[in-house]
Amino acid sequence: MNQVELLAPAGDFEKLKFAFHYGADAVYLAGKRFGLRAFAGNFNDEELEEAVRYAHDRHKKVYVTMNAYPHNDGLEGIGAYAQFLESIQVDAILIADPGVYWLIKEAGVKVPIHISTQATIVNWAGIRFWENMEGVDRVVLARELSLEEIREIKDKTSAELEVFVHGAMCMSYSGRCLLSNYMTGRDANQGACAQPCRWRYALVEEKRPGEYYPVEEDAQGSYIFNSHDLSTLGYLKDLVEAGVSSLKIEGRMKSIFYLSTVVRAYRRVLDGVLAGQVDEDAFVYSEKELNKISHRPYTSGFLFGRPEDHAINSAFSGPVTPYEFCGVVLDYDSAIKMAKVEQRNKMVLGEAIQFFGPDYTELDHQIDQMYDENMEEITEAPHARQVIYMPVDQPVKPMDILRRKAKA
């Protein structure tokens, strides 16, 4: 049980740093090629090398995704890129396409291979196939599996199992969706999904063109493909006892506020599970924290069978956003009790905010004074990433986050 890993997304270098700071054991990320998140920041070669060095200095791990399904014209350079990843000592490469696996092995690369959820592994036989392939030591299970199925898979296989525990759910089976490609020309399996499943839909009868009938009567229309978000915080003990080796958080394109909040919540509960003493107060607090980030209604997904009545929210498109991301602490001068903050959202004098960090719950604070970089007093901080100073009586630390309740 002590080997269970908390795995977080890292869409760019800043997110990688926050993921580790708030408790992730490892991150998964993409370079500029062969990954499935074309619109995340992603890492160029120099950044990848720096990211691996940064992680290893902190005894953390970095997994790089090469899990796209390339067409013929996308195969060139796969072997050479894998050789580069090996040279910078990444901890694993995620792949889905057997052809990509073959090209990596043809290049002589010995980096451990993880089989991506894009490979849609839903049974023990599929894992038996992959675990007999040289270098494959982990399989990321499809999201459509129950706890009972996961237990059976673990009983009949030897590869490490990785399972998604939190984040957005795809309306299509393990992400195999053609809507984006058909409607926008952006291929989901090439990393460019436009998320048309979140759009509003209506019925049109063949002989009545132009007459649109909402599938479900609602002032906003109907969102028949709109999946709820996955949250398994209350079932981490079950997953650990089922033999899962890695608990994976979705969201390479989410903010550092979202990422830090989720990692922090799962870290607290997982630590209790691994210690054999789940703290009910810690769980209740962490569950409330997950409701403070931008999210759709939560579901436990397929853990207990088919989610017949708690997976689709047909009358609601956008996520709720109870709290807003305001800024990040850069430094704190304890002698004058002054916090140096990088602003990420407009802040004004007199409003109430909260600080939070990985090692405390939160600190309520009212902004009574603010100063710009020249220590000139200001009444608002409207500019993106503006550096400001504010008196804060209790000490805060670099990489602590500022948030506020969203305005109604």
TORKOL-525585 format. One record per residue (C-alpha): residue in three letters; x, y, z. Coordinates in pm, whole numbers, padded with zeros to 5 digits. Example, Ala and Ser with C-alpha at 12.3 -4.5 7.8 and 13.67 -1.06 7.14 Angstrom:
BEGIN
type->ALA px->01230 py->-00450 pz->00780
type->SER px->01367 py->-00106 pz->00714
% end
This chain:
BEGIN
type->MET px->00000 py->00000 pz->00000
type->ASN px->00287 py->00238 pz->00068
type->GLN px->00380 py->00226 pz->-00300
type->VAL px->00055 py->00382 pz->-00426
type->GLU px->00136 py->00686 pz->-00636
type->LEU px->-00057 py->01013 pz->-00673
type->LEU px->-00015 py->01116 pz->-01036
type->ALA px->-00097 py->01468 pz->-01156
type->PRO px->-00115 py->01641 pz->-01496
type->ALA px->00141 py->01903 pz->-01595
type->GLY px->00041 py->02111 pz->-01895
type->ASP px->00345 py->02336 pz->-01857
type->PHE px->00644 py->02390 pz->-01628
type->GLU px->00457 py->02608 pz->-01379
type->LYS px->00190 py->02338 pz->-01336
type->LEU px->00459 py->02075 pz->-01286
type->LYS px->00609 py->02276 pz->-01001
type->PHE px->00270 py->02328 pz->-00833
type->ALA px->00175 py->01962 pz->-00875
type->PHE px->00486 py->01853 pz->-00687
type->HIS px->00458 py->02131 pz->-00428
type->TYR px->00102 py->02030 pz->-00339
type->GLY px->00180 py->01660 pz->-00306
type->ALA px->00199 py->01471 pz->-00635
type->ASP px->00448 py->01184 pz->-00652
type->ALA px->00471 py->01201 pz->-01030
type->VAL px->00342 py->01399 pz->-01327
type->TYR px->00247 py->01310 pz->-01681
type->LEU px->00313 py->01561 pz->-01955
type->ALA px->00369 py->01596 pz->-02327
type->GLY px->00640 py->01728 pz->-02548
type->LYS px->00558 py->01925 pz->-02858
type->ARG px->00501 py->01606 pz->-03062
type->PHE px->00313 py->01276 pz->-03045
type->GLY px->00094 py->01363 pz->-02744
type->LEU px->-00282 py->01402 pz->-02707
type->ARG px->-00319 py->01756 pz->-02573
type->ALA px->-00241 py->01985 pz->-02864
type->PHE px->-00369 py->02294 pz->-02683
type->ALA px->-00190 py->02248 pz->-02352
type->GLY px->00131 py->02448 pz->-02318
type->ASN px->00344 py->02134 pz->-02339
type->PHE px->00723 py->02119 pz->-02320
type->ASN px->00992 py->02178 pz->-02579
type->ASP px->01303 py->01962 pz->-02562
type->GLU px->01497 py->02197 pz->-02335
type->GLU px->01201 py->02231 pz->-02098
type->LEU px->01158 py->01854 pz->-02087
type->GLU px->01518 py->01807 pz->-01984
type->GLU px->01483 py->02074 pz->-01716
type->ALA px->01153 py->01922 pz->-01596
type->VAL px->01308 py->01578 pz->-01548
type->ARG px->01603 py->01727 pz->-01362
type->TYR px->01369 py->01934 pz->-01142
type->ALA px->01159 py->01626 pz->-01062
type->HIS px->01448 py->01393 pz->-00989
type->ASP px->01610 py->01650 pz->-00759
type->ARG px->01291 py->01616 pz->-00551
type->HIS px->01268 py->01236 pz->-00584
type->LYS px->00966 py->01268 pz->-00811
type->LYS px->00890 py->01110 pz->-01148
type->VAL px->00804 py->01233 pz->-01498
type->TYR px->00605 py->01032 pz->-01753
type->VAL px->00591 py->01160 pz->-02111
type->THR px->00292 py->01091 pz->-02335
type->MET px->00337 py->00962 pz->-02690
type->ASN px->-00018 py->00830 pz->-02695
type->ALA px->-00153 py->00979 pz->-03019
type->TYR px->-00264 py->00746 pz->-03297
type->PRO px->-00047 py->00872 pz->-03583
type->HIS px->-00130 py->00823 pz->-03949
type->ASN px->00148 py->00719 pz->-04186
type->ASP px->00276 py->01073 pz->-04225
type->GLY px->00296 py->01109 pz->-03847
type->LEU px->00533 py->00819 pz->-03787
type->GLU px->00854 py->00993 pz->-03884
type->GLY px->01074 py->01082 pz->-03589
type->ILE px->00905 py->00863 pz->-03327
type->GLY px->01212 py->00645 pz->-03267
type->ALA px->01447 py->00943 pz->-03249
type->TYR px->01217 py->01127 pz->-03011
type->ALA px->01199 py->00824 pz->-02782
type->GLN px->01579 py->00805 pz->-02786
type->PHE px->01590 py->01169 pz->-02677
type->LEU px->01348 py->01094 pz->-02391
type->GLU px->01571 py->00808 pz->-02284
type->SER px->01879 py->01033 pz->-02292
type->ILE px->01719 py->01281 pz->-02049
type->GLN px->01610 py->00992 pz->-01822
type->VAL px->01234 py->01023 pz->-01825
type->ASP px->01075 py->00764 pz->-01598
type->ALA px->00828 py->00621 pz->-01850
type->ILE px->00672 py->00677 pz->-02191
type->LEU px->00294 py->00643 pz->-02237
type->ILE px->00183 py->00489 pz->-02565
type->ALA px->-00143 py->00355 pz->-02708
type->ASP px->-00065 py->00253 pz->-03066
type->PRO px->00118 py->-00081 pz->-03112
type->GLY px->00296 py->00077 pz->-03408
type->VAL px->00442 py->00345 pz->-03183
type->TYR px->00553 py->00073 pz->-02942
type->TRP px->00721 py->-00116 pz->-03226
type->LEU px->00907 py->00195 pz->-03349
type->ILE px->01029 py->00272 pz->-02996
type->LYS px->01162 py->-00081 pz->-02959
type->GLU px->01318 py->-00074 pz->-03307
type->ALA px->01509 py->00234 pz->-03190
type->GLY px->01653 py->00029 pz->-02902
type->VAL px->01489 py->00241 pz->-02631
type->LYS px->01472 py->00075 pz->-02286
type->VAL px->01260 py->00335 pz->-02103
type->PRO px->00966 py->00171 pz->-01918
type->ILE px->00646 py->00176 pz->-02121
type->HIS px->00302 py->00259 pz->-01981
type->ILE px->00000 py->00169 pz->-02193
type->SER px->-00234 py->00469 pz->-02216
type->THR px->-00604 py->00469 pz->-02141
type->GLN px->-00641 py->00544 pz->-02513
type->ALA px->-00563 py->00176 pz->-02574
type->THR px->-00901 py->00096 pz->-02410
type->ILE px->-00790 py->-00189 pz->-02185
type->VAL px->-01102 py->-00327 pz->-02016
type->ASN px->-01008 py->-00688 pz->-01936
type->TRP px->-00729 py->-00900 pz->-01791
type->ALA px->-00652 py->-01064 pz->-02125
type->GLY px->-00563 py->-00728 pz->-02278
type->ILE px->-00321 py->-00666 pz->-01993
type->ARG px->-00173 py->-01015 pz->-02030
type->PHE px->-00096 py->-00927 pz->-02392
type->TRP px->00081 py->-00605 pz->-02304
type->GLU px->00266 py->-00723 pz->-01994
type->ASN px->00436 py->-00990 pz->-02205
type->MET px->00576 py->-00720 pz->-02432
type->GLU px->00930 py->-00608 pz->-02347
type->GLY px->00947 py->-00301 pz->-02127
type->VAL px->00575 py->-00268 pz->-02048
type->ASP px->00531 py->-00241 pz->-01672
type->ARG px->00206 py->-00045 pz->-01633
type->VAL px->-00137 py->-00023 pz->-01792
type->VAL px->-00373 py->00273 pz->-01755
type->LEU px->-00718 py->00118 pz->-01733
type->ALA px->-01016 py->00248 pz->-01929
type->ARG px->-01253 py->00461 pz->-01723
type->GLU px->-01542 py->00223 pz->-01790
type->LEU px->-01442 py->-00037 pz->-01530
type->SER px->-01603 py->-00119 pz->-01197
type->LEU px->-01416 py->-00189 pz->-00873
type->GLU px->-01510 py->-00554 pz->-00905
type->GLU px->-01358 py->-00569 pz->-01254
type->ILE px->-01042 py->-00394 pz->-01136
type->ARG px->-01002 py->-00647 pz->-00854
type->GLU px->-01036 py->-00936 pz->-01096
type->ILE px->-00786 py->-00781 pz->-01335
type->LYS px->-00536 py->-00739 pz->-01052
type->ASP px->-00584 py->-01101 pz->-00943
type->LYS px->-00505 py->-01230 pz->-01293
type->THR px->-00222 py->-00999 pz->-01404
type->SER px->00113 py->-00871 pz->-01282
type->ALA px->00148 py->-00528 pz->-01447
type->GLU px->00100 py->-00215 pz->-01240
type->LEU px->-00249 py->-00067 pz->-01275
type->GLU px->-00318 py->00304 pz->-01312
type->VAL px->-00670 py->00442 pz->-01272
type->PHE px->-00822 py->00787 pz->-01328
type->VAL px->-00967 py->00918 pz->-01001
type->HIS px->-01066 py->01278 pz->-01074
type->GLY px->-01147 py->01511 pz->-01361
type->ALA px->-01347 py->01551 pz->-01680
type->MET px->-01514 py->01246 pz->-01832
type->CYS px->-01544 py->01190 pz->-02206
type->MET px->-01895 py->01105 pz->-02327
type->SER px->-01749 py->00852 pz->-02569
type->TYR px->-01610 py->00511 pz->-02477
type->SER px->-01255 py->00574 pz->-02351
type->GLY px->-01225 py->00888 pz->-02558
type->ARG px->-01296 py->00723 pz->-02892
type->CYS px->-01502 py->01014 pz->-03026
type->LEU px->-01552 py->01135 pz->-03383
type->LEU px->-01774 py->01436 pz->-03308
type->SER px->-01487 py->01686 pz->-03299
type->ASN px->-01334 py->01558 pz->-03621
type->TYR px->-01666 py->01552 pz->-03802
type->MET px->-01794 py->01889 pz->-03681
type->THR px->-01478 py->02098 pz->-03663
type->GLY px->-01204 py->01905 pz->-03843
type->ARG px->-01012 py->01877 pz->-03516
type->ASP px->-00921 py->01515 pz->-03442
type->ALA px->-00960 py->01404 pz->-03080
type->ASN px->-00721 py->01115 pz->-03134
type->GLN px->-00458 py->01356 pz->-03258
type->GLY px->-00489 py->01574 pz->-02947
type->ALA px->-00712 py->01850 pz->-03085
type->CYS px->-01061 py->01780 pz->-02945
type->ALA px->-01296 py->02080 pz->-02956
type->GLN px->-01526 py->01920 pz->-02693
type->PRO px->-01849 py->01939 pz->-02899
type->CYS px->-02005 py->01705 pz->-02642
type->ARG px->-02042 py->02016 pz->-02423
type->TRP px->-02252 py->02196 pz->-02684
type->ARG px->-02630 py->02232 pz->-02687
type->TYR px->-02829 py->01995 pz->-02910
type->ALA px->-03186 py->01967 pz->-03040
type->LEU px->-03381 py->01728 pz->-03264
type->VAL px->-03468 py->01813 pz->-03623
type->GLU px->-03733 py->01611 pz->-03806
type->GLU px->-03637 py->01520 pz->-04163
type->LYS px->-03935 py->01690 pz->-04331
type->ARG px->-03927 py->02000 pz->-04111
type->PRO px->-03584 py->02156 pz->-04171
type->GLY px->-03518 py->02458 pz->-03957
type->GLU px->-03755 py->02346 pz->-03680
type->TYR px->-03555 py->02256 pz->-03372
type->TYR px->-03704 py->02056 pz->-03088
type->PRO px->-03518 py->02050 pz->-02755
type->VAL px->-03460 py->01693 pz->-02644
type->GLU px->-03559 py->01803 pz->-02296
type->GLU px->-03762 py->02113 pz->-02227
type->ASP px->-03540 py->02367 pz->-02055
type->ALA px->-03479 py->02739 pz->-02087
type->GLN px->-03120 py->02674 pz->-02198
type->GLY px->-03184 py->02378 pz->-02427
type->SER px->-03051 py->02026 pz->-02384
type->TYR px->-02698 py->01897 pz->-02342
type->ILE px->-02748 py->01527 pz->-02406
type->PHE px->-02375 py->01443 pz->-02429
type->ASN px->-02262 py->01655 pz->-02134
type->SER px->-02083 py->01424 pz->-01890
type->HIS px->-02048 py->01491 pz->-01520
type->ASP px->-01697 py->01513 pz->-01373
type->LEU px->-01533 py->01215 pz->-01206
type->SER px->-01454 py->01226 pz->-00833
type->THR px->-01352 py->00919 pz->-00634
type->LEU px->-01219 py->01086 pz->-00319
type->GLY px->-01450 py->00877 pz->-00100
type->TYR px->-01335 py->00552 pz->-00258
type->LEU px->-00956 py->00578 pz->-00244
type->LYS px->-00939 py->00302 pz->00018
type->ASP px->-01136 py->00071 pz->-00213
type->LEU px->-00906 py->00146 pz->-00505
type->VAL px->-00591 py->00094 pz->-00300
type->GLU px->-00724 py->-00233 pz->-00161
type->ALA px->-00812 py->-00341 pz->-00515
type->GLY px->-00442 py->-00324 pz->-00599
type->VAL px->-00420 py->-00001 pz->-00797
type->SER px->-00062 py->00132 pz->-00812
type->SER px->-00125 py->00483 pz->-00943
type->LEU px->-00416 py->00724 pz->-00888
type->LYS px->-00438 py->00962 pz->-01182
type->ILE px->-00584 py->01313 pz->-01191
type->GLU px->-00708 py->01450 pz->-01523
type->GLY px->-00656 py->01809 pz->-01636
type->ARG px->-00342 py->01919 pz->-01822
type->MET px->-00527 py->02227 pz->-01946
type->LYS px->-00670 py->02331 pz->-01607
type->SER px->-00532 py->02620 pz->-01397
type->ILE px->-00276 py->02589 pz->-01118
type->PHE px->-00559 py->02681 pz->-00877
type->TYR px->-00757 py->02378 pz->-00994
type->LEU px->-00452 py->02152 pz->-00999
type->SER px->-00323 py->02254 pz->-00656
type->THR px->-00667 py->02220 pz->-00496
type->VAL px->-00727 py->01871 pz->-00636
type->VAL px->-00378 py->01737 pz->-00564
type->ARG px->-00390 py->01876 pz->-00211
type->ALA px->-00731 py->01717 pz->-00143
type->TYR px->-00633 py->01374 pz->-00272
type->ARG px->-00294 py->01387 pz->-00099
type->ARG px->-00457 py->01442 pz->00241
type->VAL px->-00706 py->01160 pz->00204
type->LEU px->-00459 py->00918 pz->00042
type->ASP px->-00204 py->00972 pz->00319
type->GLY px->-00468 py->00869 pz->00571
type->VAL px->-00560 py->00562 pz->00368
type->LEU px->-00195 py->00456 pz->00338
type->ALA px->-00141 py->00509 pz->00711
type->GLY px->-00444 py->00295 pz->00785
type->GLN px->-00625 py->00571 pz->00969
type->VAL px->-00859 py->00776 pz->00753
type->ASP px->-00931 py->01106 pz->00926
type->GLU px->-01300 py->01187 pz->00880
type->ASP px->-01238 py->01559 pz->00934
type->ALA px->-00966 py->01558 pz->00667
type->PHE px->-01198 py->01380 pz->00426
type->VAL px->-01490 py->01621 pz->00486
type->TYR px->-01258 py->01920 pz->00445
type->SER px->-01103 py->01780 pz->00125
type->GLU px->-01445 py->01704 pz->-00022
type->LYS px->-01553 py->02063 pz->00042
type->GLU px->-01234 py->02186 pz->-00125
type->LEU px->-01316 py->01993 pz->-00443
type->ASN px->-01645 py->02183 pz->-00455
type->LYS px->-01461 py->02516 pz->-00457
type->ILE px->-01298 py->02465 pz->-00796
type->SER px->-01464 py->02495 pz->-01134
type->HIS px->-01644 py->02166 pz->-01192
type->ARG px->-01951 py->01996 pz->-01326
type->PRO px->-02159 py->01784 pz->-01089
type->TYR px->-01950 py->01492 pz->-00964
type->THR px->-02001 py->01125 pz->-01033
type->SER px->-01818 py->00811 pz->-00918
type->GLY px->-01818 py->00701 pz->-01280
type->PHE px->-01830 py->00325 pz->-01338
type->LEU px->-01684 py->00215 pz->-01003
type->PHE px->-02011 py->00060 pz->-00894
type->GLY px->-02151 py->-00037 pz->-01233
type->ARG px->-02312 py->00160 pz->-01511
type->PRO px->-02380 py->00521 pz->-01400
type->GLU px->-02732 py->00523 pz->-01537
type->ASP px->-02866 py->00830 pz->-01357
type->HIS px->-02560 py->01023 pz->-01245
type->ALA px->-02335 py->01063 pz->-01547
type->ILE px->-02505 py->01307 pz->-01784
type->ASN px->-02633 py->01653 pz->-01702
type->SER px->-02861 py->01722 pz->-01998
type->ALA px->-02979 py->02064 pz->-01886
type->PHE px->-02651 py->02225 pz->-01786
type->SER px->-02357 py->02313 pz->-02007
type->GLY px->-02103 py->02508 pz->-01810
type->PRO px->-01928 py->02415 pz->-01487
type->VAL px->-02002 py->02587 pz->-01157
type->THR px->-01721 py->02811 pz->-01033
type->PRO px->-01774 py->02884 pz->-00662
type->TYR px->-01428 py->03038 pz->-00606
type->GLU px->-01201 py->03241 pz->-00832
type->PHE px->-00824 py->03222 pz->-00862
type->CYS px->-00675 py->03557 pz->-00754
type->GLY px->-00301 py->03514 pz->-00727
type->VAL px->00011 py->03334 pz->-00610
type->VAL px->00241 py->03424 pz->-00322
type->LEU px->00594 py->03494 pz->-00443
type->ASP px->00751 py->03581 pz->-00107
type->TYR px->00677 py->03692 pz->00248
type->ASP px->00878 py->03936 pz->00460
type->SER px->00815 py->03832 pz->00820
type->ALA px->00993 py->04142 pz->00956
type->ILE px->00729 py->04377 pz->00815
type->LYS px->00455 py->04113 pz->00765
type->MET px->00427 py->04185 pz->00394
type->ALA px->00329 py->03936 pz->00123
type->LYS px->00459 py->03970 pz->-00231
type->VAL px->00191 py->03841 pz->-00470
type->GLU px->00160 py->03781 pz->-00842
type->GLN px->-00195 py->03872 pz->-00940
type->ARG px->-00395 py->03634 pz->-01162
type->ASN px->-00737 py->03800 pz->-01131
type->LYS px->-00843 py->04156 pz->-01051
type->MET px->-00833 py->04234 pz->-00678
type->VAL px->-00967 py->04550 pz->-00515
type->LEU px->-00926 py->04717 pz->-00179
type->GLY px->-01171 py->04602 pz->00085
type->GLU px->-01258 py->04262 pz->-00058
type->ALA px->-01226 py->03934 pz->00128
type->ILE px->-00985 py->03668 pz->00000
type->GLN px->-00832 py->03344 pz->00126
type->PHE px->-00480 py->03211 pz->00120
type->PHE px->-00416 py->02836 pz->00121
type->GLY px->-00112 py->02613 pz->00096
type->PRO px->-00013 py->02247 pz->00109
type->ASP px->00045 py->02242 pz->00485
type->TYR px->-00251 py->02442 pz->00623
type->THR px->-00621 py->02478 pz->00554
type->GLU px->-00686 py->02842 pz->00470
type->LEU px->-00626 py->03192 pz->00598
type->ASP px->-00908 py->03446 pz->00564
type->HIS px->-00788 py->03795 pz->00483
type->GLN px->-00943 py->04130 pz->00400
type->ILE px->-00741 py->04351 pz->00167
type->ASP px->-00700 py->04672 pz->00363
type->GLN px->-00386 py->04792 pz->00184
type->MET px->-00214 py->04716 pz->-00147
type->TYR px->00104 py->04850 pz->-00302
type->ASP px->00253 py->04827 pz->-00649
type->GLU px->00615 py->04731 pz->-00724
type->ASN px->00725 py->05087 pz->-00642
type->MET px->00549 py->05060 pz->-00306
type->GLU px->00296 py->05319 pz->-00417
type->GLU px->-00043 py->05261 pz->-00255
type->ILE px->-00308 py->05130 pz->-00498
type->THR px->-00681 py->05058 pz->-00470
type->GLU px->-00695 py->04776 pz->-00722
type->ALA px->-00473 py->04531 pz->-00907
type->PRO px->-00630 py->04498 pz->-01252
type->HIS px->-00336 py->04388 pz->-01470
type->ALA px->-00259 py->04025 pz->-01547
type->ARG px->00040 py->03896 pz->-01348
type->GLN px->00092 py->04234 pz->-01185
type->VAL px->00323 py->04207 pz->-00884
type->ILE px->00170 py->04365 pz->-00575
type->TYR px->00238 py->04380 pz->-00202
type->MET px->-00015 py->04349 pz->00078
type->PRO px->00022 py->04341 pz->00457
type->VAL px->-00072 py->03997 pz->00596
type->ASP px->-00041 py->03941 pz->00972
type->GLN px->00001 py->03564 pz->00961
type->PRO px->00296 py->03421 pz->00766
type->VAL px->00230 py->03285 pz->00418
type->LYS px->00473 py->03102 pz->00192
type->PRO px->00584 py->03110 pz->-00172
type->MET px->00345 py->02911 pz->-00395
type->ASP px->00053 py->02961 pz->-00155
type->ILE px->-00257 py->03049 pz->-00357
type->LEU px->-00509 py->03332 pz->-00320
type->ARG px->-00875 py->03275 pz->-00397
type->ARG px->-01208 py->03450 pz->-00336
type->LYS px->-01571 py->03358 pz->-00350
type->ALA px->-01709 py->03414 pz->-00698
type->LYS px->-01941 py->03708 pz->-00734
type->ALA px->-02307 py->03612 pz->-00781
% end
